[in-house]
Amino acid sequence: MREPHEWQAGHAPGAVHLPLSALAAGDGLPTAARSRPVVVICRSGNRSRRAAELLRDRGVEAVDVIGGMRDWAEAGLPVVDARGGNGTVA
């Protein structure tokens, strides 16, 4: 649910990108995220909470990562940049 510049700076390995702005505008899930449960994350948890609600309203099994990428990184979990190197939470 992160915006492009945030995504490029750092995200969870293997994550699929879809900004909340695109989801709210009616975009569907990327192919890799269809027909399966979806875990939604943003920087701090606010946008992902909203995105999970939108997705559930559309019949998608979606859960929000409370605390977002900030808490993810603080917990020592990996963060990669757009090239697969060490990323940062922007």
PyMOL Python script that loads the backbone (N, CA, C, O; Angstrom):
from pymol import cmd

cmd.read_pdbstr("""\
ATOM      1  N   MET A   1       0.815  -1.187   0.000  1.00  0.00           N
ATOM      2  CA  MET A   1       0.000   0.000   0.000  1.00  0.00           C
ATOM      3  C   MET A   1       0.859   1.252   0.000  1.00  0.00           C
ATOM      4  O   MET A   1       0.361   2.371   0.122  1.00  0.00           O
ATOM      5  N   ARG A   2       2.152   1.039  -0.139  1.00  0.00           N
ATOM      6  CA  ARG A   2       3.093   2.145  -0.091  1.00  0.00           C
ATOM      7  C   ARG A   2       3.185   2.819  -1.444  1.00  0.00           C
ATOM      8  O   ARG A   2       2.962   2.193  -2.480  1.00  0.00           O
ATOM      9  N   GLU A   3       3.513   4.084  -1.426  1.00  0.00           N
ATOM     10  CA  GLU A   3       3.665   4.838  -2.665  1.00  0.00           C
ATOM     11  C   GLU A   3       4.980   4.443  -3.337  1.00  0.00           C
ATOM     12  O   GLU A   3       5.867   3.900  -2.678  1.00  0.00           O
ATOM     13  N   PRO A   4       5.122   4.710  -4.647  1.00  0.00           N
ATOM     14  CA  PRO A   4       6.298   4.219  -5.382  1.00  0.00           C
ATOM     15  C   PRO A   4       7.653   4.569  -4.763  1.00  0.00           C
ATOM     16  O   PRO A   4       8.527   3.705  -4.696  1.00  0.00           O
ATOM     17  N   HIS A   5       7.851   5.797  -4.314  1.00  0.00           N
ATOM     18  CA  HIS A   5       9.161   6.153  -3.750  1.00  0.00           C
ATOM     19  C   HIS A   5       9.442   5.387  -2.456  1.00  0.00           C
ATOM     20  O   HIS A   5      10.592   5.052  -2.171  1.00  0.00           O
ATOM     21  N   GLU A   6       8.397   5.108  -1.673  1.00  0.00           N
ATOM     22  CA  GLU A   6       8.556   4.330  -0.450  1.00  0.00           C
ATOM     23  C   GLU A   6       8.912   2.883  -0.799  1.00  0.00           C
ATOM     24  O   GLU A   6       9.804   2.289  -0.193  1.00  0.00           O
ATOM     25  N   TRP A   7       8.213   2.337  -1.770  1.00  0.00           N
ATOM     26  CA  TRP A   7       8.440   0.967  -2.210  1.00  0.00           C
ATOM     27  C   TRP A   7       9.872   0.791  -2.706  1.00  0.00           C
ATOM     28  O   TRP A   7      10.545  -0.178  -2.356  1.00  0.00           O
ATOM     29  N   GLN A   8      10.326   1.729  -3.517  1.00  0.00           N
ATOM     30  CA  GLN A   8      11.674   1.630  -4.076  1.00  0.00           C
ATOM     31  C   GLN A   8      12.741   1.696  -2.989  1.00  0.00           C
ATOM     32  O   GLN A   8      13.779   1.043  -3.097  1.00  0.00           O
ATOM     33  N   ALA A   9      12.491   2.479  -1.947  1.00  0.00           N
ATOM     34  CA  ALA A   9      13.464   2.607  -0.849  1.00  0.00           C
ATOM     35  C   ALA A   9      13.533   1.325  -0.029  1.00  0.00           C
ATOM     36  O   ALA A   9      14.619   0.915   0.380  1.00  0.00           O
ATOM     37  N   GLY A  10      12.397   0.687   0.216  1.00  0.00           N
ATOM     38  CA  GLY A  10      12.425  -0.530   1.010  1.00  0.00           C
ATOM     39  C   GLY A  10      11.066  -1.164   1.200  1.00  0.00           C
ATOM     40  O   GLY A  10      10.068  -0.477   1.415  1.00  0.00           O
ATOM     41  N   HIS A  11      11.038  -2.486   1.118  1.00  0.00           N
ATOM     42  CA  HIS A  11       9.813  -3.262   1.309  1.00  0.00           C
ATOM     43  C   HIS A  11      10.180  -4.668   1.772  1.00  0.00           C
ATOM     44  O   HIS A  11      11.352  -5.047   1.757  1.00  0.00           O
ATOM     45  N   ALA A  12       9.199  -5.421   2.172  1.00  0.00           N
ATOM     46  CA  ALA A  12       9.418  -6.801   2.587  1.00  0.00           C
ATOM     47  C   ALA A  12       9.799  -7.643   1.364  1.00  0.00           C
ATOM     48  O   ALA A  12       9.209  -7.480   0.296  1.00  0.00           O
ATOM     49  N   PRO A  13      10.771  -8.531   1.510  1.00  0.00           N
ATOM     50  CA  PRO A  13      11.156  -9.390   0.387  1.00  0.00           C
ATOM     51  C   PRO A  13       9.964 -10.205  -0.121  1.00  0.00           C
ATOM     52  O   PRO A  13       9.193 -10.756   0.664  1.00  0.00           O
ATOM     53  N   GLY A  14       9.832 -10.271  -1.432  1.00  0.00           N
ATOM     54  CA  GLY A  14       8.764 -11.052  -2.039  1.00  0.00           C
ATOM     55  C   GLY A  14       7.415 -10.349  -2.082  1.00  0.00           C
ATOM     56  O   GLY A  14       6.439 -10.909  -2.580  1.00  0.00           O
ATOM     57  N   ALA A  15       7.354  -9.130  -1.564  1.00  0.00           N
ATOM     58  CA  ALA A  15       6.090  -8.392  -1.550  1.00  0.00           C
ATOM     59  C   ALA A  15       5.699  -7.955  -2.964  1.00  0.00           C
ATOM     60  O   ALA A  15       6.552  -7.798  -3.838  1.00  0.00           O
ATOM     61  N   VAL A  16       4.411  -7.763  -3.167  1.00  0.00           N
ATOM     62  CA  VAL A  16       3.859  -7.274  -4.421  1.00  0.00           C
ATOM     63  C   VAL A  16       3.364  -5.856  -4.177  1.00  0.00           C
ATOM     64  O   VAL A  16       2.696  -5.606  -3.173  1.00  0.00           O
ATOM     65  N   HIS A  17       3.676  -4.921  -5.073  1.00  0.00           N
ATOM     66  CA  HIS A  17       3.370  -3.512  -4.855  1.00  0.00           C
ATOM     67  C   HIS A  17       2.024  -3.101  -5.453  1.00  0.00           C
ATOM     68  O   HIS A  17       1.728  -3.383  -6.614  1.00  0.00           O
ATOM     69  N   LEU A  18       1.224  -2.433  -4.637  1.00  0.00           N
ATOM     70  CA  LEU A  18      -0.015  -1.779  -5.077  1.00  0.00           C
ATOM     71  C   LEU A  18      -0.270  -0.622  -4.129  1.00  0.00           C
ATOM     72  O   LEU A  18      -0.624  -0.848  -2.972  1.00  0.00           O
ATOM     73  N   PRO A  19      -0.098   0.632  -4.593  1.00  0.00           N
ATOM     74  CA  PRO A  19      -0.341   1.779  -3.722  1.00  0.00           C
ATOM     75  C   PRO A  19      -1.816   1.873  -3.307  1.00  0.00           C
ATOM     76  O   PRO A  19      -2.706   1.495  -4.069  1.00  0.00           O
ATOM     77  N   LEU A  20      -2.061   2.373  -2.114  1.00  0.00           N
ATOM     78  CA  LEU A  20      -3.434   2.572  -1.655  1.00  0.00           C
ATOM     79  C   LEU A  20      -4.190   3.480  -2.618  1.00  0.00           C
ATOM     80  O   LEU A  20      -5.371   3.256  -2.881  1.00  0.00           O
ATOM     81  N   SER A  21      -3.523   4.496  -3.144  1.00  0.00           N
ATOM     82  CA  SER A  21      -4.189   5.421  -4.062  1.00  0.00           C
ATOM     83  C   SER A  21      -4.750   4.677  -5.274  1.00  0.00           C
ATOM     84  O   SER A  21      -5.845   4.996  -5.736  1.00  0.00           O
ATOM     85  N   ALA A  22      -4.024   3.703  -5.791  1.00  0.00           N
ATOM     86  CA  ALA A  22      -4.497   2.915  -6.929  1.00  0.00           C
ATOM     87  C   ALA A  22      -5.643   1.991  -6.527  1.00  0.00           C
ATOM     88  O   ALA A  22      -6.628   1.859  -7.252  1.00  0.00           O
ATOM     89  N   LEU A  23      -5.505   1.357  -5.368  1.00  0.00           N
ATOM     90  CA  LEU A  23      -6.562   0.475  -4.873  1.00  0.00           C
ATOM     91  C   LEU A  23      -7.851   1.263  -4.653  1.00  0.00           C
ATOM     92  O   LEU A  23      -8.929   0.812  -5.038  1.00  0.00           O
ATOM     93  N   ALA A  24      -7.741   2.436  -4.037  1.00  0.00           N
ATOM     94  CA  ALA A  24      -8.921   3.272  -3.765  1.00  0.00           C
ATOM     95  C   ALA A  24      -9.565   3.768  -5.055  1.00  0.00           C
ATOM     96  O   ALA A  24     -10.771   4.015  -5.102  1.00  0.00           O
ATOM     97  N   ALA A  25      -8.745   3.914  -6.113  1.00  0.00           N
ATOM     98  CA  ALA A  25      -9.273   4.359  -7.406  1.00  0.00           C
ATOM     99  C   ALA A  25      -9.943   3.222  -8.172  1.00  0.00           C
ATOM    100  O   ALA A  25     -10.491   3.438  -9.253  1.00  0.00           O
ATOM    101  N   GLY A  26      -9.901   2.009  -7.612  1.00  0.00           N
ATOM    102  CA  GLY A  26     -10.588   0.893  -8.233  1.00  0.00           C
ATOM    103  C   GLY A  26      -9.698  -0.154  -8.863  1.00  0.00           C
ATOM    104  O   GLY A  26     -10.199  -1.146  -9.392  1.00  0.00           O
ATOM    105  N   ASP A  27      -8.374   0.042  -8.820  1.00  0.00           N
ATOM    106  CA  ASP A  27      -7.475  -0.966  -9.382  1.00  0.00           C
ATOM    107  C   ASP A  27      -7.640  -2.287  -8.637  1.00  0.00           C
ATOM    108  O   ASP A  27      -7.884  -2.310  -7.430  1.00  0.00           O
ATOM    109  N   GLY A  28      -7.506  -3.362  -9.363  1.00  0.00           N
ATOM    110  CA  GLY A  28      -7.555  -4.680  -8.753  1.00  0.00           C
ATOM    111  C   GLY A  28      -6.184  -5.106  -8.266  1.00  0.00           C
ATOM    112  O   GLY A  28      -5.190  -4.410  -8.470  1.00  0.00           O
ATOM    113  N   LEU A  29      -6.148  -6.239  -7.631  1.00  0.00           N
ATOM    114  CA  LEU A  29      -4.882  -6.774  -7.143  1.00  0.00           C
ATOM    115  C   LEU A  29      -4.004  -7.223  -8.300  1.00  0.00           C
ATOM    116  O   LEU A  29      -4.507  -7.685  -9.325  1.00  0.00           O
ATOM    117  N   PRO A  30      -2.688  -7.086  -8.139  1.00  0.00           N
ATOM    118  CA  PRO A  30      -1.778  -7.654  -9.139  1.00  0.00           C
ATOM    119  C   PRO A  30      -2.007  -9.165  -9.236  1.00  0.00           C
ATOM    120  O   PRO A  30      -2.441  -9.792  -8.269  1.00  0.00           O
ATOM    121  N   THR A  31      -1.720  -9.736 -10.385  1.00  0.00           N
ATOM    122  CA  THR A  31      -1.950 -11.158 -10.623  1.00  0.00           C
ATOM    123  C   THR A  31      -1.361 -12.034  -9.530  1.00  0.00           C
ATOM    124  O   THR A  31      -1.997 -12.994  -9.096  1.00  0.00           O
ATOM    125  N   ALA A  32      -0.153 -11.714  -9.081  1.00  0.00           N
ATOM    126  CA  ALA A  32       0.525 -12.538  -8.068  1.00  0.00           C
ATOM    127  C   ALA A  32      -0.197 -12.558  -6.728  1.00  0.00           C
ATOM    128  O   ALA A  32       0.085 -13.417  -5.893  1.00  0.00           O
ATOM    129  N   ALA A  33      -1.120 -11.632  -6.507  1.00  0.00           N
ATOM    130  CA  ALA A  33      -1.815 -11.566  -5.220  1.00  0.00           C
ATOM    131  C   ALA A  33      -3.272 -12.022  -5.304  1.00  0.00           C
ATOM    132  O   ALA A  33      -3.993 -11.958  -4.309  1.00  0.00           O
ATOM    133  N   ARG A  34      -3.703 -12.468  -6.445  1.00  0.00           N
ATOM    134  CA  ARG A  34      -5.098 -12.881  -6.605  1.00  0.00           C
ATOM    135  C   ARG A  34      -5.322 -14.312  -6.135  1.00  0.00           C
ATOM    136  O   ARG A  34      -4.408 -15.137  -6.139  1.00  0.00           O
ATOM    137  N   SER A  35      -6.551 -14.585  -5.732  1.00  0.00           N
ATOM    138  CA  SER A  35      -6.992 -15.934  -5.351  1.00  0.00           C
ATOM    139  C   SER A  35      -6.205 -16.527  -4.194  1.00  0.00           C
ATOM    140  O   SER A  35      -5.982 -17.736  -4.143  1.00  0.00           O
ATOM    141  N   ARG A  36      -5.785 -15.679  -3.268  1.00  0.00           N
ATOM    142  CA  ARG A  36      -5.094 -16.166  -2.079  1.00  0.00           C
ATOM    143  C   ARG A  36      -5.208 -15.122  -0.977  1.00  0.00           C
ATOM    144  O   ARG A  36      -5.509 -13.964  -1.266  1.00  0.00           O
ATOM    145  N   PRO A  37      -4.979 -15.494   0.263  1.00  0.00           N
ATOM    146  CA  PRO A  37      -4.998 -14.492   1.332  1.00  0.00           C
ATOM    147  C   PRO A  37      -3.929 -13.428   1.084  1.00  0.00           C
ATOM    148  O   PRO A  37      -2.860 -13.716   0.545  1.00  0.00           O
ATOM    149  N   VAL A  38      -4.236 -12.199   1.487  1.00  0.00           N
ATOM    150  CA  VAL A  38      -3.332 -11.077   1.252  1.00  0.00           C
ATOM    151  C   VAL A  38      -2.959 -10.445   2.590  1.00  0.00           C
ATOM    152  O   VAL A  38      -3.821 -10.191   3.431  1.00  0.00           O
ATOM    153  N   VAL A  39      -1.679 -10.197   2.774  1.00  0.00           N
ATOM    154  CA  VAL A  39      -1.172  -9.478   3.936  1.00  0.00           C
ATOM    155  C   VAL A  39      -0.807  -8.087   3.454  1.00  0.00           C
ATOM    156  O   VAL A  39      -0.032  -7.938   2.509  1.00  0.00           O
ATOM    157  N   VAL A  40      -1.361  -7.065   4.098  1.00  0.00           N
ATOM    158  CA  VAL A  40      -1.228  -5.684   3.636  1.00  0.00           C
ATOM    159  C   VAL A  40      -0.344  -4.901   4.605  1.00  0.00           C
ATOM    160  O   VAL A  40      -0.515  -4.978   5.822  1.00  0.00           O
ATOM    161  N   ILE A  41       0.618  -4.136   4.037  1.00  0.00           N
ATOM    162  CA  ILE A  41       1.531  -3.371   4.886  1.00  0.00           C
ATOM    163  C   ILE A  41       1.834  -2.022   4.244  1.00  0.00           C
ATOM    164  O   ILE A  41       1.899  -1.904   3.020  1.00  0.00           O
ATOM    165  N   CYS A  42       2.017  -1.012   5.083  1.00  0.00           N
ATOM    166  CA  CYS A  42       2.440   0.315   4.644  1.00  0.00           C
ATOM    167  C   CYS A  42       3.560   0.762   5.585  1.00  0.00           C
ATOM    168  O   CYS A  42       4.173  -0.077   6.245  1.00  0.00           O
ATOM    169  N   ARG A  43       3.833   2.048   5.658  1.00  0.00           N
ATOM    170  CA  ARG A  43       4.925   2.507   6.513  1.00  0.00           C
ATOM    171  C   ARG A  43       4.596   2.366   7.989  1.00  0.00           C
ATOM    172  O   ARG A  43       5.391   1.816   8.750  1.00  0.00           O
ATOM    173  N   SER A  44       3.422   2.861   8.406  1.00  0.00           N
ATOM    174  CA  SER A  44       3.116   2.869   9.841  1.00  0.00           C
ATOM    175  C   SER A  44       1.865   2.083  10.220  1.00  0.00           C
ATOM    176  O   SER A  44       1.637   1.826  11.402  1.00  0.00           O
ATOM    177  N   GLY A  45       1.062   1.702   9.253  1.00  0.00           N
ATOM    178  CA  GLY A  45      -0.138   0.918   9.534  1.00  0.00           C
ATOM    179  C   GLY A  45      -1.446   1.610   9.217  1.00  0.00           C
ATOM    180  O   GLY A  45      -2.490   0.957   9.199  1.00  0.00           O
ATOM    181  N   ASN A  46      -1.428   2.912   8.967  1.00  0.00           N
ATOM    182  CA  ASN A  46      -2.679   3.625   8.699  1.00  0.00           C
ATOM    183  C   ASN A  46      -3.263   3.284   7.330  1.00  0.00           C
ATOM    184  O   ASN A  46      -4.438   2.930   7.229  1.00  0.00           O
ATOM    185  N   ARG A  47      -2.458   3.387   6.285  1.00  0.00           N
ATOM    186  CA  ARG A  47      -2.960   3.090   4.937  1.00  0.00           C
ATOM    187  C   ARG A  47      -3.290   1.612   4.784  1.00  0.00           C
ATOM    188  O   ARG A  47      -4.272   1.259   4.130  1.00  0.00           O
ATOM    189  N   SER A  48      -2.482   0.752   5.377  1.00  0.00           N
ATOM    190  CA  SER A  48      -2.744  -0.680   5.233  1.00  0.00           C
ATOM    191  C   SER A  48      -4.045  -1.076   5.920  1.00  0.00           C
ATOM    192  O   SER A  48      -4.745  -1.973   5.449  1.00  0.00           O
ATOM    193  N   ARG A  49      -4.372  -0.424   7.019  1.00  0.00           N
ATOM    194  CA  ARG A  49      -5.650  -0.704   7.684  1.00  0.00           C
ATOM    195  C   ARG A  49      -6.797  -0.373   6.737  1.00  0.00           C
ATOM    196  O   ARG A  49      -7.734  -1.159   6.594  1.00  0.00           O
ATOM    197  N   ARG A  50      -6.728   0.780   6.096  1.00  0.00           N
ATOM    198  CA  ARG A  50      -7.765   1.202   5.143  1.00  0.00           C
ATOM    199  C   ARG A  50      -7.808   0.248   3.941  1.00  0.00           C
ATOM    200  O   ARG A  50      -8.882  -0.132   3.476  1.00  0.00           O
ATOM    201  N   ALA A  51      -6.627  -0.128   3.451  1.00  0.00           N
ATOM    202  CA  ALA A  51      -6.560  -1.027   2.298  1.00  0.00           C
ATOM    203  C   ALA A  51      -7.154  -2.387   2.625  1.00  0.00           C
ATOM    204  O   ALA A  51      -7.882  -2.956   1.812  1.00  0.00           O
ATOM    205  N   ALA A  52      -6.854  -2.913   3.800  1.00  0.00           N
ATOM    206  CA  ALA A  52      -7.409  -4.210   4.198  1.00  0.00           C
ATOM    207  C   ALA A  52      -8.934  -4.138   4.246  1.00  0.00           C
ATOM    208  O   ALA A  52      -9.610  -5.088   3.852  1.00  0.00           O
ATOM    209  N   GLU A  53      -9.475  -3.027   4.721  1.00  0.00           N
ATOM    210  CA  GLU A  53     -10.932  -2.850   4.745  1.00  0.00           C
ATOM    211  C   GLU A  53     -11.495  -2.849   3.326  1.00  0.00           C
ATOM    212  O   GLU A  53     -12.491  -3.520   3.053  1.00  0.00           O
ATOM    213  N   LEU A  54     -10.865  -2.101   2.424  1.00  0.00           N
ATOM    214  CA  LEU A  54     -11.318  -2.056   1.026  1.00  0.00           C
ATOM    215  C   LEU A  54     -11.284  -3.449   0.399  1.00  0.00           C
ATOM    216  O   LEU A  54     -12.225  -3.860  -0.281  1.00  0.00           O
ATOM    217  N   LEU A  55     -10.204  -4.156   0.634  1.00  0.00           N
ATOM    218  CA  LEU A  55     -10.070  -5.491   0.064  1.00  0.00           C
ATOM    219  C   LEU A  55     -11.111  -6.452   0.628  1.00  0.00           C
ATOM    220  O   LEU A  55     -11.719  -7.219  -0.119  1.00  0.00           O
ATOM    221  N   ARG A  56     -11.318  -6.414   1.935  1.00  0.00           N
ATOM    222  CA  ARG A  56     -12.341  -7.291   2.534  1.00  0.00           C
ATOM    223  C   ARG A  56     -13.718  -6.964   1.978  1.00  0.00           C
ATOM    224  O   ARG A  56     -14.526  -7.864   1.749  1.00  0.00           O
ATOM    225  N   ASP A  57     -13.995  -5.666   1.757  1.00  0.00           N
ATOM    226  CA  ASP A  57     -15.272  -5.267   1.159  1.00  0.00           C
ATOM    227  C   ASP A  57     -15.437  -5.834  -0.251  1.00  0.00           C
ATOM    228  O   ASP A  57     -16.557  -6.000  -0.733  1.00  0.00           O
ATOM    229  N   ARG A  58     -14.310  -6.130  -0.910  1.00  0.00           N
ATOM    230  CA  ARG A  58     -14.321  -6.693  -2.264  1.00  0.00           C
ATOM    231  C   ARG A  58     -14.228  -8.215  -2.245  1.00  0.00           C
ATOM    232  O   ARG A  58     -14.081  -8.845  -3.293  1.00  0.00           O
ATOM    233  N   GLY A  59     -14.314  -8.802  -1.060  1.00  0.00           N
ATOM    234  CA  GLY A  59     -14.320 -10.247  -0.952  1.00  0.00           C
ATOM    235  C   GLY A  59     -12.949 -10.900  -0.864  1.00  0.00           C
ATOM    236  O   GLY A  59     -12.833 -12.119  -0.991  1.00  0.00           O
ATOM    237  N   VAL A  60     -11.909 -10.101  -0.647  1.00  0.00           N
ATOM    238  CA  VAL A  60     -10.549 -10.630  -0.531  1.00  0.00           C
ATOM    239  C   VAL A  60     -10.252 -10.921   0.937  1.00  0.00           C
ATOM    240  O   VAL A  60     -10.583 -10.120   1.811  1.00  0.00           O
ATOM    241  N   GLU A  61      -9.637 -12.050   1.204  1.00  0.00           N
ATOM    242  CA  GLU A  61      -9.191 -12.367   2.554  1.00  0.00           C
ATOM    243  C   GLU A  61      -7.913 -11.564   2.799  1.00  0.00           C
ATOM    244  O   GLU A  61      -6.841 -11.923   2.311  1.00  0.00           O
ATOM    245  N   ALA A  62      -8.040 -10.466   3.567  1.00  0.00           N
ATOM    246  CA  ALA A  62      -6.919  -9.552   3.760  1.00  0.00           C
ATOM    247  C   ALA A  62      -6.718  -9.238   5.236  1.00  0.00           C
ATOM    248  O   ALA A  62      -7.675  -9.026   5.980  1.00  0.00           O
ATOM    249  N   VAL A  63      -5.454  -9.212   5.641  1.00  0.00           N
ATOM    250  CA  VAL A  63      -5.101  -8.834   7.009  1.00  0.00           C
ATOM    251  C   VAL A  63      -4.081  -7.696   6.956  1.00  0.00           C
ATOM    252  O   VAL A  63      -3.277  -7.602   6.029  1.00  0.00           O
ATOM    253  N   ASP A  64      -4.134  -6.851   7.957  1.00  0.00           N
ATOM    254  CA  ASP A  64      -3.264  -5.692   8.078  1.00  0.00           C
ATOM    255  C   ASP A  64      -2.095  -6.008   9.000  1.00  0.00           C
ATOM    256  O   ASP A  64      -2.279  -6.624  10.050  1.00  0.00           O
ATOM    257  N   VAL A  65      -0.892  -5.588   8.610  1.00  0.00           N
ATOM    258  CA  VAL A  65       0.277  -5.695   9.484  1.00  0.00           C
ATOM    259  C   VAL A  65       0.296  -4.445  10.360  1.00  0.00           C
ATOM    260  O   VAL A  65       0.688  -3.369   9.909  1.00  0.00           O
ATOM    261  N   ILE A  66      -0.122  -4.593  11.589  1.00  0.00           N
ATOM    262  CA  ILE A  66      -0.184  -3.462  12.520  1.00  0.00           C
ATOM    263  C   ILE A  66       1.230  -2.965  12.792  1.00  0.00           C
ATOM    264  O   ILE A  66       2.131  -3.751  13.086  1.00  0.00           O
ATOM    265  N   GLY A  67       1.413  -1.661  12.694  1.00  0.00           N
ATOM    266  CA  GLY A  67       2.730  -1.061  12.919  1.00  0.00           C
ATOM    267  C   GLY A  67       3.528  -0.877  11.646  1.00  0.00           C
ATOM    268  O   GLY A  67       4.524  -0.154  11.644  1.00  0.00           O
ATOM    269  N   GLY A  68       3.116  -1.512  10.570  1.00  0.00           N
ATOM    270  CA  GLY A  68       3.718  -1.309   9.273  1.00  0.00           C
ATOM    271  C   GLY A  68       5.193  -1.665   9.163  1.00  0.00           C
ATOM    272  O   GLY A  68       5.740  -2.411   9.976  1.00  0.00           O
ATOM    273  N   MET A  69       5.817  -1.107   8.132  1.00  0.00           N
ATOM    274  CA  MET A  69       7.222  -1.374   7.849  1.00  0.00           C
ATOM    275  C   MET A  69       8.137  -0.839   8.944  1.00  0.00           C
ATOM    276  O   MET A  69       9.225  -1.374   9.156  1.00  0.00           O
ATOM    277  N   ARG A  70       7.712   0.196   9.632  1.00  0.00           N
ATOM    278  CA  ARG A  70       8.536   0.706  10.738  1.00  0.00           C
ATOM    279  C   ARG A  70       8.736  -0.378  11.791  1.00  0.00           C
ATOM    280  O   ARG A  70       9.866  -0.665  12.187  1.00  0.00           O
ATOM    281  N   ASP A  71       7.644  -0.975  12.241  1.00  0.00           N
ATOM    282  CA  ASP A  71       7.744  -2.038  13.242  1.00  0.00           C
ATOM    283  C   ASP A  71       8.403  -3.282  12.654  1.00  0.00           C
ATOM    284  O   ASP A  71       9.139  -3.980  13.351  1.00  0.00           O
ATOM    285  N   TRP A  72       8.148  -3.564  11.391  1.00  0.00           N
ATOM    286  CA  TRP A  72       8.767  -4.698  10.699  1.00  0.00           C
ATOM    287  C   TRP A  72      10.291  -4.582  10.784  1.00  0.00           C
ATOM    288  O   TRP A  72      10.971  -5.515  11.211  1.00  0.00           O
ATOM    289  N   ALA A  73      10.814  -3.429  10.372  1.00  0.00           N
ATOM    290  CA  ALA A  73      12.267  -3.217  10.379  1.00  0.00           C
ATOM    291  C   ALA A  73      12.815  -3.204  11.802  1.00  0.00           C
ATOM    292  O   ALA A  73      13.886  -3.751  12.067  1.00  0.00           O
ATOM    293  N   GLU A  74      12.077  -2.579  12.716  1.00  0.00           N
ATOM    294  CA  GLU A  74      12.509  -2.516  14.113  1.00  0.00           C
ATOM    295  C   GLU A  74      12.610  -3.910  14.734  1.00  0.00           C
ATOM    296  O   GLU A  74      13.424  -4.138  15.629  1.00  0.00           O
ATOM    297  N   ALA A  75      11.787  -4.830  14.259  1.00  0.00           N
ATOM    298  CA  ALA A  75      11.814  -6.207  14.751  1.00  0.00           C
ATOM    299  C   ALA A  75      12.966  -7.003  14.144  1.00  0.00           C
ATOM    300  O   ALA A  75      13.156  -8.177  14.465  1.00  0.00           O
ATOM    301  N   GLY A  76      13.733  -6.359  13.266  1.00  0.00           N
ATOM    302  CA  GLY A  76      14.871  -7.031  12.652  1.00  0.00           C
ATOM    303  C   GLY A  76      14.540  -7.852  11.425  1.00  0.00           C
ATOM    304  O   GLY A  76      15.374  -8.623  10.949  1.00  0.00           O
ATOM    305  N   LEU A  77      13.326  -7.696  10.906  1.00  0.00           N
ATOM    306  CA  LEU A  77      12.928  -8.419   9.699  1.00  0.00           C
ATOM    307  C   LEU A  77      13.540  -7.746   8.474  1.00  0.00           C
ATOM    308  O   LEU A  77      13.793  -6.542   8.499  1.00  0.00           O
ATOM    309  N   PRO A  78      13.781  -8.496   7.409  1.00  0.00           N
ATOM    310  CA  PRO A  78      14.499  -7.939   6.257  1.00  0.00           C
ATOM    311  C   PRO A  78      13.693  -6.889   5.491  1.00  0.00           C
ATOM    312  O   PRO A  78      12.472  -6.978   5.357  1.00  0.00           O
ATOM    313  N   VAL A  79      14.425  -5.899   4.997  1.00  0.00           N
ATOM    314  CA  VAL A  79      13.872  -4.842   4.152  1.00  0.00           C
ATOM    315  C   VAL A  79      14.786  -4.746   2.938  1.00  0.00           C
ATOM    316  O   VAL A  79      15.996  -4.571   3.080  1.00  0.00           O
ATOM    317  N   VAL A  80      14.208  -4.859   1.740  1.00  0.00           N
ATOM    318  CA  VAL A  80      14.990  -4.782   0.512  1.00  0.00           C
ATOM    319  C   VAL A  80      14.547  -3.576  -0.316  1.00  0.00           C
ATOM    320  O   VAL A  80      13.401  -3.136  -0.230  1.00  0.00           O
ATOM    321  N   ASP A  81      15.477  -3.051  -1.120  1.00  0.00           N
ATOM    322  CA  ASP A  81      15.130  -1.941  -2.005  1.00  0.00           C
ATOM    323  C   ASP A  81      14.680  -2.489  -3.351  1.00  0.00           C
ATOM    324  O   ASP A  81      14.566  -3.703  -3.521  1.00  0.00           O
ATOM    325  N   ALA A  82      14.424  -1.608  -4.304  1.00  0.00           N
ATOM    326  CA  ALA A  82      13.906  -2.002  -5.610  1.00  0.00           C
ATOM    327  C   ALA A  82      14.849  -2.925  -6.363  1.00  0.00           C
ATOM    328  O   ALA A  82      14.411  -3.661  -7.248  1.00  0.00           O
ATOM    329  N   ARG A  83      16.132  -2.903  -6.032  1.00  0.00           N
ATOM    330  CA  ARG A  83      17.123  -3.753  -6.702  1.00  0.00           C
ATOM    331  C   ARG A  83      17.438  -5.024  -5.912  1.00  0.00           C
ATOM    332  O   ARG A  83      18.281  -5.822  -6.324  1.00  0.00           O
ATOM    333  N   GLY A  84      16.762  -5.210  -4.778  1.00  0.00           N
ATOM    334  CA  GLY A  84      16.990  -6.392  -3.970  1.00  0.00           C
ATOM    335  C   GLY A  84      18.092  -6.254  -2.941  1.00  0.00           C
ATOM    336  O   GLY A  84      18.417  -7.212  -2.240  1.00  0.00           O
ATOM    337  N   GLY A  85      18.681  -5.040  -2.844  1.00  0.00           N
ATOM    338  CA  GLY A  85      19.708  -4.796  -1.835  1.00  0.00           C
ATOM    339  C   GLY A  85      19.090  -4.393  -0.517  1.00  0.00           C
ATOM    340  O   GLY A  85      17.868  -4.410  -0.370  1.00  0.00           O
ATOM    341  N   ASN A  86      19.919  -4.032   0.439  1.00  0.00           N
ATOM    342  CA  ASN A  86      19.419  -3.564   1.729  1.00  0.00           C
ATOM    343  C   ASN A  86      18.597  -2.300   1.535  1.00  0.00           C
ATOM    344  O   ASN A  86      19.058  -1.328   0.937  1.00  0.00           O
ATOM    345  N   GLY A  87      17.378  -2.327   2.045  1.00  0.00           N
ATOM    346  CA  GLY A  87      16.477  -1.196   1.901  1.00  0.00           C
ATOM    347  C   GLY A  87      16.304  -0.428   3.202  1.00  0.00           C
ATOM    348  O   GLY A  87      16.802  -0.825   4.255  1.00  0.00           O
ATOM    349  N   THR A  88      15.592   0.672   3.100  1.00  0.00           N
ATOM    350  CA  THR A  88      15.267   1.506   4.257  1.00  0.00           C
ATOM    351  C   THR A  88      13.776   1.774   4.230  1.00  0.00           C
ATOM    352  O   THR A  88      13.131   1.663   3.188  1.00  0.00           O
ATOM    353  N   VAL A  89      13.237   2.126   5.384  1.00  0.00           N
ATOM    354  CA  VAL A  89      11.815   2.478   5.475  1.00  0.00           C
ATOM    355  C   VAL A  89      11.702   3.979   5.284  1.00  0.00           C
ATOM    356  O   VAL A  89      12.093   4.761   6.150  1.00  0.00           O
ATOM    357  N   ALA A  90      11.164   4.367   4.142  1.00  0.00           N
ATOM    358  CA  ALA A  90      11.017   5.793   3.809  1.00  0.00           C
ATOM    359  C   ALA A  90       9.644   6.293   4.228  1.00  0.00           C
ATOM    360  O   ALA A  90       9.328   7.467   4.033  1.00  0.00           O
TER     361      ALA A  90
END
""", "prot")
cmd.dss("prot")
cmd.show_as("cartoon", "prot")
cmd.util.cbc("prot")
cmd.orient("prot")
